Amino acid sequence: MNITDLKAAASKDAKTVVAAACMGAAMPDRLVEATCKGVDLDAAHDLKVTRLSDIFAAFGYEYRPGNDAEMTRAIKAAFSNSDIPNVLSNVAQKFALAGFGAVGESWRDISRAVPVANFKAVKGVRLVLGGLLESVGKGGELKHVDLSDEAREVQAATKGSIVGITREDLINDDLGVLALLPERFGQMSGRTINKDVFGALPATGAAYGANTTGALNLDNLAAAYALAMGIKDENGNPLGALPDRILCAPANYLLAKNIYQSEHITGAGSVTGRDNVLRGVLEPVTSPYLSGTAYWLFNATFPLVDVAFLNGVQTPTVETANADFSQLGIQMRCYYDYGVGAGDVKAALYSTGA
């Protein structure tokens, strides 16, 4: 099928072209089906998009990849049509999200998303309600409770990079570049937020509600758990945030998982197996962005890190545009609007693990 046949044979709906481009760029079927509607996928099978030039041709902008003058005119004209940049950006965004999730999202296991409307610092993200309910008097009047505004703040900022689909890429007419570049952007974004979230954990025990020492083993972990259960609020009442997760570096992850799963385990100073009282109690979480022996006990309701996302958008954005006049090609940029800060660390326990 040549370009003329392609233009005449299939729908030029932007969503159809996006679906066809995703399939042509070898996106896994499960991801295509998850991100594109069935009606668009059905039409996309008739619209064979296997080259970059096919996307432009689908909207009537034809060029021969080896002809610089034709490419320049066609690409410049195409970007005056909103469908072309929207299609390119939509395809790129889908591949970026695939790359974003591929590098691991354990940062979500220890954090709370905080939507913000601008780049100003937000103080006291969560108001901590301390104390107990008071008895209501005969008049039915309820007493006010004090809300303590935690001394912490979080602020969104922008991180990003830009890259070009070059003249060489256009001449080679390889649709794969529309998948590879945004996928790499997605992976970069995933690694960046993982590094930032785990890097936001305070490294001193005094920052937490409780702290201890000792290597990670059943006996020390049981003692740490009991210590964490005793964490109190500002009014001296038990906080009640029973730990249900343990965060540790990869070096201790399998040990933590063994304690979590095993019915019987050998503890410090014991040579025979005994009942594991912590079986199923502390779900292990780890990240390659942690190192050393330290570990944390916390309740998932009280995350260790706050992450501010501009307008609540929790994923990176990838956009495309025509290159500058001095360049022949297409530019692609990725940006991510977020910021991190310490979360409810006063409800957690920190151990040096040594």
C-alpha positions in Angstrom: 0.0 0.0 0.0 1.5 3.3 -1.0 1.0 6.7 0.6 -1.9 7.6 -1.8 -3.7 4.3 -1.1 -3.2 4.8 2.7 -4.8 8.3 2.5 -7.8 7.0 0.6 -8.4 3.7 2.5 -8.6 4.6 6.1 -10.1 7.1 8.6 -7.9 10.1 9.5 -9.3 10.5 13.0 -6.5 11.4 15.3 -7.3 8.7 17.8 -7.1 6.1 15.0 -3.7 7.4 13.9 -2.5 7.3 17.5 -3.6 3.7 17.9 -2.1 2.7 14.5 1.2 4.4 15.4 1.4 2.6 18.7 0.9 -0.7 17.0 3.3 0.1 14.3 6.0 1.1 16.9 5.6 -2.4 18.5 3.9 -1.3 21.7 2.9 -4.5 23.6 -0.7 -5.5 22.9 -1.7 -5.2 26.5 -0.6 -1.6 26.7 -2.2 -0.7 23.4 -5.5 -2.2 24.5 -5.2 -0.5 27.9 -4.6 3.0 26.4 -6.7 3.0 23.2 -10.4 2.4 22.7 -11.6 -0.7 20.9 -13.3 1.3 18.1 -10.0 3.1 17.4 -8.0 -0.1 17.4 -10.5 -1.7 14.9 -10.0 1.2 12.5 -6.2 1.3 13.2 -5.8 -2.2 11.7 -6.8 -0.7 8.3 -4.5 2.2 8.7 -1.0 0.8 8.4 1.4 3.2 10.2 4.9 1.7 10.1 7.0 4.8 9.3 7.2 8.4 10.6 6.1 9.7 7.3 2.9 7.6 7.5 1.7 9.8 10.3 2.1 12.9 8.3 0.7 11.3 5.2 -2.4 10.2 7.1 -3.3 13.9 7.3 -2.3 14.8 3.8 1.3 16.0 4.4 3.4 13.9 2.1 7.2 14.1 1.6 10.0 11.9 0.4 12.3 11.2 3.4 15.4 11.9 1.4 14.3 15.3 0.1 15.2 18.1 2.6 13.1 20.7 0.9 10.0 18.6 0.9 10.5 17.5 4.4 11.0 21.0 5.6 7.8 22.2 3.9 5.7 19.3 4.9 6.8 19.3 8.6 6.4 23.0 8.9 2.9 22.9 7.3 2.0 19.8 9.3 2.7 21.6 12.6 0.2 24.3 11.7 -2.4 21.5 11.9 -3.1 20.8 15.5 -3.8 17.1 14.8 -0.1 16.3 13.9 1.5 17.6 17.1 -1.3 16.2 19.2 -0.9 12.7 17.6 2.9 12.8 18.0 2.6 13.9 21.6 -0.1 11.4 22.4 1.9 8.5 21.0 5.0 9.8 22.8 3.1 10.1 26.1 1.9 6.5 26.0 5.4 5.2 25.5 6.7 7.5 28.2 4.2 6.1 30.7 5.3 2.6 29.8 8.9 3.5 30.5 7.9 5.4 33.7 6.3 2.3 35.2 9.1 0.0 34.0 11.7 1.3 36.5 9.6 0.6 39.6 7.2 2.6 41.5 8.0 1.7 45.1 8.1 5.4 45.8 4.3 5.2 45.9 4.5 2.7 48.8 6.0 5.2 51.2 4.5 8.5 50.0 1.3 10.5 49.9 0.3 12.5 46.8 -0.5 16.2 47.6 -2.1 18.1 44.8 -1.0 21.8 44.6 -2.2 24.6 42.3 1.1 26.4 41.9 4.8 26.3 42.8 4.5 28.0 46.2 5.7 26.1 49.3 2.8 24.4 51.1 3.3 24.3 54.9 1.6 21.9 57.2 0.4 19.6 54.5 -1.6 17.5 57.1 -3.0 18.9 60.3 -2.4 16.4 63.1 -5.4 15.9 65.3 -4.2 15.1 68.8 -5.9 14.2 72.0 -9.1 12.4 72.7 -12.8 13.1 72.3 -14.2 15.1 75.2 -17.5 14.4 77.0 -20.4 16.6 75.8 -21.9 18.8 78.6 -25.5 19.0 79.4 -25.9 21.9 77.1 -24.7 19.8 74.2 -21.8 22.1 73.5 -18.8 20.5 71.9 -15.3 21.5 72.9 -12.8 22.7 70.3 -9.7 20.6 69.9 -6.2 21.9 69.0 -4.8 21.2 65.6 -1.0 21.2 65.5 0.4 22.4 62.2 3.4 20.2 61.6 6.7 22.1 61.0 7.3 20.8 57.5 6.7 22.0 53.9 6.6 20.7 50.4 6.9 22.6 47.2 6.5 21.5 43.5 9.1 22.4 41.0 9.8 21.5 37.4 12.4 19.0 36.1 12.8 18.2 32.5 14.9 17.6 29.4 14.6 18.0 25.6 15.8 15.9 22.7 15.5 16.1 18.9 14.2 13.7 16.3 16.9 14.6 13.9 17.1 14.9 10.1 18.8 11.5 10.1 15.9 10.0 11.9 13.5 11.6 9.4 15.5 10.3 6.4 15.7 6.8 8.0 11.9 7.2 8.4 12.0 4.9 11.5 8.8 4.9 13.5 10.7 3.3 16.4 12.3 6.6 17.3 8.8 7.8 18.4 8.8 4.9 20.9 12.4 4.8 22.0 12.9 8.5 22.9 9.8 9.0 25.1 10.3 5.6 26.7 13.7 6.7 27.8 12.2 9.9 29.0 9.7 7.9 31.0 12.5 5.8 32.5 14.5 9.0 33.4 11.4 10.4 35.1 10.8 7.2 37.1 14.4 7.1 38.3 14.4 10.8 39.2 11.3 10.6 41.4 12.4 7.4 43.0 15.8 9.0 43.9 14.1 12.2 45.2 11.4 10.4 47.3 13.8 8.0 49.0 16.3 10.8 49.4 13.7 12.8 51.3 13.8 10.4 54.3 15.4 12.0 57.3 18.7 10.2 58.2 18.6 10.9 61.9 16.6 8.9 64.5 15.6 12.1 66.3 13.4 13.1 63.4 11.1 10.1 64.0 8.5 9.2 66.6 10.8 6.5 67.9 14.3 5.2 67.1 16.4 2.2 68.0 19.5 0.2 66.9 20.4 -3.4 66.3 20.7 -5.7 63.3 17.5 -6.8 61.6 16.5 -10.1 63.0 13.3 -11.5 64.6 14.1 -10.5 68.2 15.3 -7.0 67.4 12.4 -6.5 65.0 9.9 -7.6 67.7 11.4 -5.1 70.1 11.3 -2.4 67.5 7.7 -3.2 66.8 6.8 -2.9 70.4 8.6 0.5 70.6 6.8 1.7 67.5 3.5 0.8 69.1 4.3 3.1 72.0 4.6 6.3 69.9 2.5 9.0 71.4 1.0 12.2 70.0 1.8 15.7 71.3 -0.7 15.3 74.1 0.9 12.1 75.4 -1.8 9.8 74.1 -0.8 6.7 72.1 -1.0 7.6 68.4 -2.4 4.1 67.5 -0.6 3.9 64.2 0.4 0.2 64.4 3.2 -0.4 61.9 2.2 -2.6 58.9 5.2 -2.0 56.7 9.0 -2.3 57.0 11.1 -0.3 54.6 14.7 -1.4 54.1 17.5 -1.4 51.6 17.9 -4.3 49.2 20.6 -5.9 51.4 17.9 -6.6 54.1 14.9 -7.1 51.8 14.9 -10.9 51.5 15.5 -11.2 55.3 12.5 -8.9 55.9 10.4 -10.9 53.5 11.4 -14.1 55.1 10.2 -12.8 58.5 7.0 -11.6 56.8 6.2 -14.9 55.2 7.7 -17.7 57.4 5.6 -19.6 59.8 8.7 -20.7 61.8 12.0 -18.9 62.0 15.3 -19.0 63.8 15.9 -16.0 65.9 19.1 -14.5 67.5 20.6 -17.0 69.9 18.4 -19.9 68.8 19.3 -22.9 66.7 15.9 -24.4 66.3 12.9 -23.0 64.5 10.2 -21.3 66.6 6.8 -19.7 65.9 7.2 -16.5 64.0 5.1 -13.9 65.9 5.7 -11.3 63.1 4.4 -13.5 60.3 2.2 -11.3 58.0 2.6 -8.2 60.2 5.2 -6.0 58.4 5.0 -6.0 54.6 8.4 -5.4 53.2 9.1 -2.4 50.9 12.5 -1.8 49.3 14.2 0.4 46.7 17.6 0.3 44.9 17.8 4.0 46.0 18.4 2.9 49.6 21.6 1.5 50.9 23.1 0.4 54.2 21.4 -1.5 57.1 18.8 1.1 58.3 15.1 0.2 58.3 11.8 2.0 59.0 8.6 0.7 60.5 5.5 2.7 59.6 1.8 2.5 58.9 0.6 3.0 55.3 -2.0 5.5 56.5 0.9 7.7 57.7 3.3 7.9 54.7 6.9 8.8 55.3 7.1 11.3 52.4 4.8 13.9 51.0 5.0 14.5 47.2 3.4 17.7 45.8 2.1 17.3 42.3 1.2 20.4 40.3 -2.6 20.1 39.6 -2.5 16.6 40.9 -0.7 15.2 37.8 1.4 12.3 39.0 3.2 11.4 35.8 5.6 13.2 33.5 4.4 15.0 30.4 6.0 14.5 26.9 5.3 17.0 24.1 6.5 17.4 20.5 7.0 20.5 18.3 8.6 21.5 15.1 12.3 22.2 15.5 13.8 25.7 15.5 14.6 27.3 12.1 18.3 26.4 12.5 17.5 22.7 12.8 15.7 20.2 10.5 13.7 17.8 12.6 11.2 17.6 15.5 11.8 18.4 19.1 10.6 16.4 22.0 10.6 17.5 25.6 9.7 15.9 28.9 8.9 17.7 32.1 7.7 16.7 35.5 6.2 19.0 38.0 6.6 17.7 41.6 8.4 18.2 44.8 9.1 16.1 47.9 9.3 16.6 51.6 9.2 14.6 54.8 5.8 13.2 55.6 4.4 11.7 58.9 7.8 10.6 60.2 6.7 11.3 63.8 4.4 8.3 63.4 7.2 6.0 62.3 10.2 4.2 63.9 13.7 4.4 62.5 16.4 1.9 63.2 20.1 2.1 62.2 19.9 -1.7 61.6 23.3 -2.0 63.3 
